[in-house]
């Protein structure tokens, strides 16, 4: 989790710079520098509001966790191994295949 305070400080400073540009500069320099500072300040303020929330864990869900094993997969002798022999014997019996 990142601290949002630096984004708020930098965003506020850029907004102050934007106001100062419009107050003390003239012509296209004031417009260019003022708009650039205002947009940058707004972006940093928005980043500050979004940065304080804790990030969800990447693999909270067993469906997306590649290392997750169901309890039936662990067994006493380790995980089941895929032998490539088709469906399990019980399922073959239920389906009537031999």
URWOUR-V915011 format. One line per field, one symbol per residue. ss: DSSP state (h for helix, s for strand, l for the rest). psi: psi as a letter, one per 40 degrees, with the letter a starting at -180 (. if undefined). burial: 1 if it has 16 or more other C-alpha atoms within 10 Angstrom, else 0. Layout:
# URWOUR-V915011
ss = ???
psi = ???
burial = ???
This chain:
# URWOUR-V915011
ss = llllhhhhhhhhhhhhhhhhhhhhllhhhhhhhhhhhhhhhhhhhhhhhhllllllllllllllllllllhhhhllllllllllllllhhhhhhhlll
psi = hihedddddddddddddddddddeiiaddddddddddddddddddddddeeehihiidfdhddehdehhideddadfaiihheeeaiiddddddeei.
burial = 00010011011111101110110000000100111111011101101100100000000000000000000000000000000000000000000000
